[in-house]
Amino acid sequence: MNHVSHLSLQGFRSIKDASIPLRPLNILIGANGAGKSNLIDFFRMMNYAMTRGFQDPYLRERGPASAILHFGPKATGVIRAEIAFIADAGIHTYRLTLADSAGDRLTYTKEEVQFQRTEDSQPTPPVSLIPNPSNESGLTELWSKENPTARFAKNFLSQCRVFQFHDTAVTSNFRLYAPVDQDRFLYAGGGNLSAVLLSLQEKCPDSYRDIVRLLQVVLPWFGDFVLESEGRKGVLLRWRMKGNADYLFGPSQLSDGSLRIMALVTLFSLPPDRLPNLIILDEPELGLHPSAEAIIAGLIKNAARNRQVLVSTQSASFIDHFSADDIIVVENENGESRFIPQAEERLRPWLEQYTLSQVWGKNLIGGRP
């Protein structure tokens, strides 16, 4: 499975200087403000950058530069990153440097890729992606497709998705009509859930049946969805209750937690060709019943067999469904985030007596909840 094996990141928000090994499954734990969300935001930034969206909307909405550079431009003038990808043929490496520039903006001053074949002891010479400082990533240029490593990096980073299903308010897109043609991939906030479910029902019935079956386990009152295109209006998330097929419910009659569960189960039941390369989840356990946590954790572990997964959580009970090898503890000291991978072997003496959440609660691994 192609995946990010290592990330080096300097000068980005609370991350002054971090070297982070990544596995197929990665569970970030740590206190509020430790820096978990900042690591997630780096991958969000990279995803925007692949569509010429670095300056707008990313920097406009989540910047400006002074808010992104570690302690501002007086303390940090540049952001540097190196991402190593493991692939069948070898290791692809992507590097960037973003510098503070006029107007409280960031500019690409260096961007390059490099490749090392599995059988070779040394990598090939790096290939620059930008001849001059640029406002947007060189990976967005058509000529970058001529280099296999540039093509690999762009394809992978374009398929990194940050999902956060927290907005379940009355006016959220969850509860509104979704255009029927917005059905290929599940959106980051889940607003096109009804369109995706309708598409699966029509084109991937096995996946759709899996979703309904899992929802009936975690939501015992749930019967099935009733998904119908209403022309220009789109499709609404309607459903029927088990044992009461005569009454049709709408999305306003679903609790916040039920909506999140529906989105999570749908995401991890998508066919492989509809899943991103890197699935990033920010606190997926929010508002879930403990029994639902177990099902979602199982879906995450199953997905990690074919796709890389990065999850941020603050739930002690949620991490008990994972191995210590999956855990990365995030600490913040004097405003600087540190990322500390855990190991089952090292923690075995403690895990023989306590659960992983108890080890965390006793502050034996840091990142105290």
Beta strands, then each sheet from edge to edge (+ up, - down):
strand 1: 3-12
strand 2: 15-21
strand 3: 25-29
strand 4: 78-86
strand 5: 90-101
strand 6: 105-117
strand 7: 127-128
strand 8: 160-163
strand 9: 222-226
strand 10: 238-241
strand 11: 244-249
strand 12: 278-282
strand 13: 308-313
strand 14: 327-333
strand 15: 336-341
sheet 1: 2+ 1- 4+ 5- 6+ 7-
sheet 2: 8+ 12+ 13+ 3+ 14+ 15-
sheet 3: 9+ 10- 11+
end
